[in-house]
Amino acid sequence: MLFSPNQEQGSSRGEPSSWPSYLALHESGELARRAERAWKRLRRCVLCPRRCRVNRLNGELGACGVGPLAQVASYGPHYGEEAPLVGRGGSGTIFFAGCNLACVFCQNHDISQPNVGHAVRARIWEKSSAELAAIMLELQVLGCENVNLVSPSHVVPQIIAALDIAAGKGLHLPVVYNTGGYDSLGTLRLLDGVIDIYMPDMKYADESVAARLSGVGDYVRRNLAAVREMHRQVGDLRLDERGVARRGLLVRHLVLPEGLAGTAEVMEFIATEISRSTYINVMDQYRPAHKAFLYPEIARPITRQEYKQAVSDALRRGLSRLDPG
């Protein structure tokens, strides 16, 4: 469902201690400076590990298929996210079109892949930073618990610029960076103090599987480094008195058939190198989609036993903050 960004914005911000850190960056002018630095990366785009080096400001397209403006497929309150994100008002999701991965089983392939048909493309809106800011403020008026940026890795400059505008107009919701987990350390460092809640996927533990199923041969190396940096910035997930997330790391791990996600290795990494207090969603919703039927090993849903084994892999390593699902 889409909403008009023309309603009057709320002004209540609650207690200063609960305010997102991007407000201080806005007040100091640092948020605007970060946006400017991020925009420069689009001239020879190195926002993500693909480092396509195309001039997106001139309309050249790299792997994500997105030029200078963010493309929004839909936005609105979402009640199907993790429990700490939903609260009472829902998570204020903004679904961006385009992606820096090419997952053969992507359930959102109609908006994530750059070669979508004209009928789908007609439902995707290019948004200026001011228009994106208006969407963020609209989600706040609707009572959402946060601004949840879905697939944001390739539109970080546009997001930072929009946050700077929205903060000046009263935005005070936590910001969620909901990513496939293929993120550049340089770009993440531009987001230090900007993002309140990092929610990366940890898709694989084996580079060869990542190359076959997501089209990148260095996913695991980049993903582990990114998750370390995210945790360094925000720490473990912290909830308010209502059980709603305010700041921290939340990891998603989709269980794949035949153990292809490397669940045991992923959980070992989280337990030993991140924190045993990491909040994790071990997801059981894998279903074949997009091109998955061309790959026999993932051409079926996971079994109940495969999911139970994945949960056991987490619990055996002392990871007990599992999303109830």
C-alpha positions in Angstrom: 0.0 0.0 0.0 1.3 3.5 -0.9 0.7 6.7 0.9 0.6 10.4 0.1 3.5 12.4 1.6 1.2 15.4 2.3 0.1 15.0 5.8 1.2 17.3 8.7 4.2 15.9 10.5 4.2 15.1 14.2 6.6 16.9 16.5 6.9 14.9 19.7 10.3 13.4 20.1 10.1 11.8 23.6 13.1 11.8 25.9 16.5 13.1 24.5 18.2 9.9 25.6 16.0 7.9 23.2 16.7 10.0 20.1 18.5 8.5 17.2 22.1 9.6 16.8 21.6 11.0 13.3 19.8 14.0 14.9 23.1 15.1 16.5 24.9 14.7 13.1 22.2 16.8 11.5 22.4 19.6 14.0 26.2 19.7 13.7 26.1 19.7 9.9 28.0 16.4 9.7 25.1 14.6 8.1 25.1 17.0 5.2 28.9 16.5 4.9 28.5 12.7 4.9 25.8 13.0 2.2 28.2 15.1 0.0 31.0 12.5 0.5 28.7 9.7 -0.4 27.4 11.4 -3.6 31.0 11.7 -4.8 31.2 7.9 -4.8 28.5 7.8 -7.5 30.8 9.5 -10.1 32.7 6.3 -10.3 30.5 4.1 -8.2 32.3 2.2 -5.5 29.4 2.1 -3.0 29.4 -1.7 -2.7 32.0 -4.4 -3.1 31.2 -4.8 -6.8 32.9 -1.5 -7.5 31.4 -1.1 -10.9 33.1 2.3 -11.4 30.3 3.7 -13.6 29.2 7.3 -13.4 25.7 6.9 -12.0 25.4 10.7 -11.7 25.4 10.7 -15.5 22.9 7.9 -15.8 25.4 5.1 -16.3 24.2 1.8 -14.8 26.2 -0.9 -12.9 25.1 -4.2 -11.5 22.3 -2.7 -9.4 20.7 -1.1 -12.4 20.0 2.2 -10.6 21.2 5.7 -11.6 21.3 8.9 -9.6 17.9 8.7 -8.1 16.7 6.1 -5.6 13.9 3.9 -7.0 11.1 3.1 -4.6 8.8 0.1 -5.3 6.5 0.6 -2.3 6.4 1.8 1.3 4.2 1.6 4.3 3.7 -0.1 7.7 4.8 -3.7 7.7 3.7 -6.2 10.4 5.6 -9.2 9.1 9.1 -8.2 10.3 10.9 -9.3 13.4 9.0 -8.8 16.6 11.3 -6.0 18.0 10.8 -4.0 14.8 7.0 -4.3 14.6 5.8 -3.1 18.0 2.3 -1.7 17.8 2.7 0.6 14.8 4.5 -1.7 12.4 7.9 -1.3 10.8 7.9 1.6 8.3 9.4 -0.2 5.3 10.7 1.5 2.2 11.3 -1.1 -0.5 14.0 0.0 -2.9 14.3 -1.4 -6.4 17.6 -2.7 -7.6 20.1 -4.8 -5.8 23.8 -5.5 -5.7 23.2 -9.2 -5.6 21.7 -11.6 -8.2 20.2 -14.3 -6.0 18.7 -17.0 -8.2 16.0 -17.7 -5.5 15.1 -14.0 -4.8 11.5 -13.7 -3.8 11.5 -10.0 -4.7 13.1 -10.5 -8.1 10.4 -8.5 -9.8 11.9 -5.3 -8.2 15.4 -6.4 -7.4 16.6 -7.4 -10.9 17.5 -4.5 -13.3 16.0 -6.2 -16.3 12.4 -6.3 -15.0 9.6 -5.9 -17.6 7.8 -2.6 -18.5 4.7 -3.5 -16.5 6.8 -3.9 -13.3 9.0 -0.9 -14.1 5.8 1.3 -14.3 5.2 0.5 -10.6 8.7 1.8 -9.5 9.0 5.5 -8.7 12.3 7.4 -9.0 12.5 9.7 -5.9 14.6 12.8 -5.2 16.1 13.1 -1.8 13.3 15.5 -0.8 10.6 13.0 -1.9 12.4 10.2 0.0 12.5 12.5 3.1 8.7 13.0 2.7 8.1 9.3 2.7 10.1 8.9 5.9 8.1 11.6 7.5 4.9 10.0 6.3 5.8 6.7 7.9 6.3 8.6 11.2 2.8 10.2 10.9 1.3 6.8 10.3 2.7 5.7 13.7 5.5 3.3 12.5 8.1 2.3 15.0 11.0 2.9 12.6 12.1 3.7 9.1 13.1 0.3 7.6 15.3 0.7 4.5 15.0 -2.5 2.5 17.9 -3.2 0.1 19.7 0.1 0.7 23.3 -0.8 -0.1 23.3 0.8 -3.6 21.4 4.0 -2.6 23.3 5.1 0.5 24.0 8.7 -0.8 20.3 9.3 -1.5 19.3 7.9 1.9 21.8 10.1 3.9 20.7 13.2 2.0 17.0 12.4 2.6 17.7 11.8 6.3 19.3 15.2 6.6 16.2 16.8 5.1 13.8 14.7 7.2 15.7 15.3 10.5 15.3 19.1 9.9 11.5 18.6 9.6 11.0 16.5 12.7 11.9 12.9 11.9 13.0 11.1 15.1 12.4 7.4 14.3 15.2 4.8 14.5 16.5 3.9 11.1 16.9 0.3 10.1 19.5 -0.8 7.5 17.9 -3.9 6.1 20.6 -5.4 3.8 21.5 -8.5 1.9 24.8 -8.3 3.7 27.0 -7.5 0.7 28.3 -4.2 1.9 31.5 -2.1 1.6 33.4 -1.1 4.7 34.0 2.3 3.3 30.3 2.9 2.8 29.4 1.5 6.2 31.8 3.9 7.8 29.9 6.8 6.2 26.9 5.4 8.1 28.5 5.3 11.5 26.2 7.3 13.8 23.5 7.5 11.0 22.0 4.0 11.3 20.5 2.9 14.5 19.7 -0.7 13.7 21.6 -2.9 11.3 19.8 -5.9 10.0 22.1 -7.8 7.6 21.5 -11.2 6.0 24.2 -13.7 6.6 23.4 -15.9 3.6 26.3 -18.3 3.2 29.5 -19.7 4.8 31.0 -21.0 1.5 32.2 -18.7 -1.3 31.5 -21.2 -4.0 27.9 -21.5 -3.0 27.6 -17.7 -2.9 29.1 -17.4 -6.4 26.7 -20.0 -7.8 23.5 -18.8 -6.1 24.0 -15.0 -5.7 26.5 -14.1 -8.4 29.4 -12.9 -6.3 32.5 -14.8 -5.4 33.5 -12.9 -2.3 30.2 -12.7 -0.4 31.4 -14.5 2.7 34.6 -12.4 3.1 32.7 -9.2 2.6 29.8 -10.2 4.7 31.9 -11.2 7.8 33.8 -7.9 7.6 30.5 -5.9 7.3 28.8 -7.7 10.2 31.9 -7.0 12.4 31.7 -3.3 11.4 28.0 -3.1 12.0 28.4 -4.6 15.5 31.3 -2.2 16.3 29.0 0.7 15.5 25.8 -0.2 17.2 26.5 -3.2 19.5 23.9 -5.8 20.6 20.3 -5.1 20.0 18.7 -3.0 22.7 15.0 -2.8 23.3 12.8 -0.2 25.1 10.3 -0.8 27.8 7.8 -1.9 25.2 10.1 -4.5 23.7 10.7 -2.4 20.6 14.2 -2.1 19.1 16.0 1.2 19.5 19.6 0.4 18.5 21.8 -2.6 17.7 22.5 -5.5 15.4 19.9 -8.0 14.3 21.1 -10.8 12.0 18.9 -12.7 9.5 19.9 -16.2 8.3 17.7 -18.0 5.7 17.9 -21.8 6.0 18.5 -23.3 2.6 18.0 -26.9 1.5 20.8 -29.4 1.7 22.7 -27.2 4.3 23.8 -24.8 1.6 23.5 -21.8 3.9 26.3 -23.2 6.1 24.2 -22.5 9.2 26.6 -24.2 11.7 29.6 -22.1 10.4 27.5 -18.9 10.4 26.4 -19.4 14.0 29.9 -20.3 15.1 31.2 -17.0 13.6 28.4 -15.0 15.4 29.0 -16.7 18.7 32.8 -16.4 18.7 33.5 -13.2 16.8 30.4 -11.0 17.3 28.4 -11.7 20.5 26.4 -14.5 22.1 23.8 -11.8 22.8 23.2 -11.3 19.1 19.6 -11.2 18.1 19.1 -13.7 15.3 16.2 -14.6 13.0 16.7 -18.1 11.8 14.3 -18.1 8.9 12.3 -21.1 7.7 10.4 -19.4 4.8 12.6 -20.6 1.9 10.5 -21.5 -1.1 11.8 -21.9 -4.6 11.3 -18.7 -6.6 12.7 -16.8 -9.6 15.3 -19.2 -11.2 15.6 -21.6 -8.3 14.0 -24.5 -10.2 17.0 -24.5 -12.5 19.1 -25.5 -9.6 18.1 -29.0 -8.4 19.6 -28.6 -4.9 17.3 -25.6 -4.1 14.3 -26.6 -6.2 12.3 -27.6 -3.1 11.3 -26.0 0.3 13.3 -26.9 3.3 12.1 -29.7 5.5 11.1 -29.4 9.1 14.1 -31.4 10.1 16.5 -29.0 8.3 15.0 -26.1 10.1 15.2 -27.8 13.5 18.8 -28.6 12.8 19.5 -25.0 12.0 17.9 -23.8 15.3 19.9 -26.5 17.2 23.1 -25.2 15.5 22.4 -21.8 17.0 21.4 -22.9 20.5 24.4 -25.3 20.8 26.7 -22.3 20.4 25.0 -20.3 23.2 22.9 -18.1 20.9 19.6 -17.9 22.6 18.2 -14.5 21.4 16.2 -16.1 18.5 13.3 -14.3 17.0 10.0 -16.1 17.8 9.0 -16.0 14.1 
